[in-house]
Amino acid sequence: MSKEQEILQRFQRMQRAPIVPCIPCMVKSVEDDNTCTVIFPDGFEQSEVRLKAGIDESKEFFVIKPRPKSTVLVSPLGDETEGNYVVVSVNEIDSLELIFTHEDKVSIKADKKACKITNDKNVLEVSKERIMIQTEGTLSIFDKEQVSIESKVPMRLVAETDLKEVLNAINDAIRFTAIQTGSVGSISPMAPIHKQFTDKVALLIGKFTTS
């Protein structure tokens, strides 16, 4: 086939292809079956408008759910008289859901409140109030005021910090303990032996240099 024939064939295919309109509509509601109900500019209400390409029960998909009362672009599927439509563009997002594989249960779900990532039994959820990490047998929650870790299996905590900070913390703990134990026979906070000990520790700590 010559170059001229190839270009002519492309133009012929373009002429035969139907022009598919995109209609701006307002979202009335979003349903759990990945469809929505929209209102056309003339006031006509259309339900079961698809949010994903197929209506099959595929376990691997990506869906963007529009915000109610927001604008979406809707396009007919096939003959417009059959009443089958799909959302092709979203102006305001209410939430999204991404399922990679059903077998491994890998998914990402996000809305204006939180983002949740799941991989089998491992879950990471991030919100404004907290961060939650869940693995098999372990649940860790980090919020503004505290950190809580619950584990059904033996675990080891590993933390990295500066040695000088650790020694300072130990020395402060010694001072605090001496102040709290004011019973008879204990070392008083004002006792010379206690003061000499903590002063020497502080002097030794001062010789450490941070990296």
C-alpha positions as CSV (number, residue, x, y, z in Angstrom):
1,M,0.0,0.0,0.0
2,S,1.4,3.4,-1.0
3,K,1.6,6.3,1.4
4,E,-1.3,8.1,-0.5
5,Q,-3.5,5.1,-0.2
6,E,-2.8,4.8,3.5
7,I,-3.7,8.4,4.2
8,L,-6.9,8.1,2.1
9,Q,-7.9,5.0,4.1
10,R,-7.4,6.8,7.4
11,F,-9.7,9.7,6.2
12,Q,-12.3,7.2,5.1
13,R,-12.2,5.5,8.6
14,M,-12.6,8.9,10.2
15,Q,-15.6,9.7,8.1
16,R,-17.3,6.4,9.1
17,A,-16.6,6.9,12.8
18,P,-19.6,8.4,14.7
19,I,-19.2,11.5,16.7
20,V,-19.8,10.7,20.4
21,P,-21.1,13.7,22.3
22,C,-20.0,14.5,25.9
23,I,-22.8,16.0,27.9
24,P,-22.3,18.0,31.1
25,C,-24.6,16.7,33.9
26,M,-25.0,17.3,37.6
27,V,-24.5,14.3,39.9
28,K,-27.6,13.5,42.0
29,S,-26.3,10.5,43.8
30,V,-23.5,7.9,43.8
31,E,-24.4,4.2,44.3
32,D,-22.4,1.3,45.8
33,D,-22.4,-0.7,42.5
34,N,-20.0,1.8,40.9
35,T,-22.8,3.7,39.1
36,C,-24.4,7.1,39.7
37,T,-27.5,9.0,38.9
38,V,-27.2,12.3,37.0
39,I,-29.4,15.1,35.8
40,F,-29.1,16.3,32.2
41,P,-29.2,20.0,31.3
42,D,-32.9,19.6,30.3
43,G,-33.8,18.2,33.7
44,F,-34.0,14.5,32.6
45,E,-32.8,12.2,35.3
46,Q,-30.7,9.2,34.3
47,S,-29.7,6.4,36.7
48,E,-27.2,3.6,36.4
49,V,-24.6,5.7,34.7
50,R,-21.3,3.7,34.8
51,L,-18.3,4.9,36.7
52,K,-16.1,2.2,35.1
53,A,-16.0,0.8,31.6
54,G,-17.7,-2.6,32.2
55,I,-20.7,-3.7,34.2
56,D,-19.1,-7.1,34.9
57,E,-18.0,-8.1,38.4
58,S,-14.3,-7.7,37.8
59,K,-12.2,-7.6,40.9
60,E,-9.5,-5.5,39.3
61,F,-10.5,-1.9,38.6
62,F,-10.1,1.8,39.2
63,V,-13.0,3.9,40.1
64,I,-13.3,7.7,40.7
65,K,-16.5,8.6,42.5
66,P,-17.7,12.1,41.9
67,R,-19.0,14.4,44.6
68,P,-22.8,14.8,44.7
69,K,-24.1,18.0,43.1
70,S,-20.8,18.3,41.1
71,T,-20.5,18.4,37.3
72,V,-19.5,15.4,35.3
73,L,-19.1,14.7,31.5
74,V,-21.4,11.9,30.4
75,S,-21.1,10.0,27.1
76,P,-23.6,7.5,25.6
77,L,-22.5,3.9,25.0
78,G,-23.6,2.8,21.5
79,D,-27.0,4.0,20.5
80,E,-28.1,6.9,22.7
81,T,-31.7,5.7,22.6
82,E,-30.7,2.6,24.6
83,G,-30.0,4.8,27.6
84,N,-26.5,3.4,28.5
85,Y,-24.1,6.1,29.6
86,V,-20.7,6.3,31.2
87,V,-18.9,9.1,33.1
88,V,-15.8,10.1,31.1
89,S,-14.6,13.1,33.2
90,V,-15.1,14.2,36.9
91,N,-14.9,17.8,38.1
92,E,-14.9,17.1,41.9
93,I,-13.7,13.9,43.5
94,D,-15.5,12.4,46.5
95,S,-13.4,9.3,46.7
96,L,-11.4,6.8,44.7
97,E,-10.8,3.1,44.8
98,L,-8.0,1.2,43.1
99,I,-8.0,-2.6,43.2
100,F,-4.8,-4.2,41.8
101,T,-5.4,-7.9,42.4
102,H,-8.3,-9.7,44.1
103,E,-6.2,-12.7,45.1
104,D,-3.6,-10.8,47.0
105,K,-6.2,-8.2,48.2
106,V,-4.1,-5.2,47.2
107,S,-6.1,-2.0,47.2
108,I,-5.9,1.7,47.7
109,K,-9.0,3.6,49.0
110,A,-9.0,7.4,49.6
111,D,-11.5,10.1,50.4
112,K,-11.3,13.5,52.1
113,K,-11.0,11.9,55.6
114,A,-8.3,9.2,55.1
115,C,-6.2,7.1,52.7
116,K,-6.1,3.3,53.3
117,I,-3.6,1.0,51.6
118,T,-4.2,-2.8,52.0
119,N,-1.9,-5.7,51.0
120,D,-3.3,-8.9,52.2
121,K,-3.1,-8.7,56.0
122,N,-1.0,-5.5,56.1
123,V,-2.9,-2.2,56.3
124,L,-1.7,1.4,56.4
125,E,-4.3,4.1,57.1
126,V,-3.4,7.8,57.2
127,S,-5.8,10.5,58.4
128,K,-5.5,14.0,59.9
129,E,-5.9,12.6,63.4
130,R,-3.7,9.5,63.3
131,I,-1.6,7.0,61.5
132,M,-2.5,3.3,61.8
133,I,-0.3,0.4,60.8
134,Q,-1.6,-3.1,61.0
135,T,0.3,-6.3,60.3
136,E,-0.4,-9.9,61.1
137,G,-0.6,-9.9,64.9
138,T,0.5,-6.3,65.4
139,L,-1.5,-3.0,65.6
140,S,0.3,0.3,65.9
141,I,-1.5,3.7,66.2
142,F,0.3,7.1,66.2
143,D,-1.8,10.1,67.1
144,K,-1.0,13.6,68.3
145,E,-0.7,12.7,72.0
146,Q,0.5,9.1,72.1
147,V,1.8,6.0,70.4
148,S,0.2,2.6,71.2
149,I,1.4,-0.7,70.0
150,E,-0.4,-4.0,70.5
151,S,1.2,-7.3,69.5
152,K,0.0,-10.9,69.7
153,V,3.4,-12.2,68.7
154,P,7.0,-11.5,70.2
155,M,8.4,-8.4,68.7
156,R,11.6,-6.3,68.9
157,L,11.6,-2.5,68.9
158,V,14.5,-0.7,67.2
159,A,15.1,3.0,67.6
160,E,18.0,5.2,66.4
161,T,19.0,8.2,68.4
162,D,22.1,10.2,69.5
163,L,24.2,8.6,72.3
164,K,24.6,11.9,74.0
165,E,20.8,12.3,74.1
166,V,20.5,8.9,75.7
167,L,23.1,9.6,78.4
168,N,21.5,12.9,79.2
169,A,18.1,11.2,79.6
170,I,19.7,8.7,82.0
171,N,21.2,11.4,84.1
172,D,17.9,13.3,84.2
173,A,16.2,10.1,85.3
174,I,18.7,9.7,88.1
175,R,18.0,13.2,89.3
176,F,14.2,12.7,89.1
177,T,14.4,9.4,91.0
178,A,16.4,11.0,93.8
179,I,13.9,13.7,94.1
180,Q,11.0,11.3,94.2
181,T,12.6,8.9,96.8
182,G,12.7,11.2,99.9
183,S,12.3,8.4,102.5
184,V,14.5,7.9,105.5
185,G,17.8,6.4,104.6
186,S,17.6,7.3,100.9
187,I,19.9,9.8,99.1
188,S,18.6,13.3,99.4
189,P,18.6,15.5,96.3
190,M,20.8,17.9,98.3
191,A,23.2,15.3,99.6
192,P,26.8,16.1,98.5
193,I,27.3,12.5,97.3
194,H,24.4,12.7,94.9
195,K,25.3,16.1,93.6
196,Q,28.9,15.0,93.0
197,F,27.8,11.9,91.1
198,T,25.4,13.7,88.8
199,D,27.9,16.5,88.2
200,K,30.5,14.0,87.1
201,V,28.1,12.2,84.8
202,A,27.1,15.6,83.2
203,L,30.8,16.4,82.8
204,L,31.5,13.0,81.0
205,I,28.4,13.5,78.8
206,G,29.7,16.9,77.8
207,K,32.8,15.3,76.3
208,F,30.8,13.4,73.8
209,T,30.4,15.0,70.4
210,T,27.4,14.5,68.2
211,S,27.8,13.1,64.7
